[in-house]
Amino acid sequence: MKAIRAITAVILALSAISLLTAVALNLANVVGRYVFLSPIESAEEVMAFLFVATVFLGNSVVGWRGRQIRMDVLLHMLPPGWRRGFDVFADVAVIVVSVALIVVGWPAIQMLVEFDDRSQAANIPLVIPQALVPIGLGLNAILVAARLVGAGPEPEPDDAPTEAS
């Protein structure tokens, strides 16, 4: 449990650093464009890559906490046993889809390595931002699986059972 907490803390830190870097780059680009009339040519491209990192890394922590967006209006009307069954089914579906996307997308990652394909403006190897997708999906699958086998986090205060439940 401590190892997973440490991993999620590192993931959150990387995701936050990525987002803050994108915001700082956007601010620098705005100042460069409108104050100095000299924008950063590759800013939008780099910000897009940073947002990919933010989303796919951060999503794994969301999965760990069980806070994914769910259409659960009908689930709340079901008895707790049925609700738990549907929650497990949804988590297994997340794992299966994540693994399937990794398997299907991996050949594209390998081709990017072989061809040394690079972004147009920043000349960044495209394998770096593209690899963040399967890395994030893999982390999501691993952390959701860990939560399913009982290593999950304690319920957050708004998840705590109430007398009405």
Secondary structure, DSSP 8 states (H G I E B T S, - for coil): -HHHHHHHHHHHHHHHHHHHHHHHHHHHHHHHHHTSS---TTHHHHHHHHHHHHHHHHHHHHHHHT------TTGGGS-HHHHHHHHHHHHHHHHHHHHHHHHHHHHHHHHHHHHT-B-TTT--BTHHHHHHHHHHHHHHHHHHHHIIIII-----GGGS--TT-
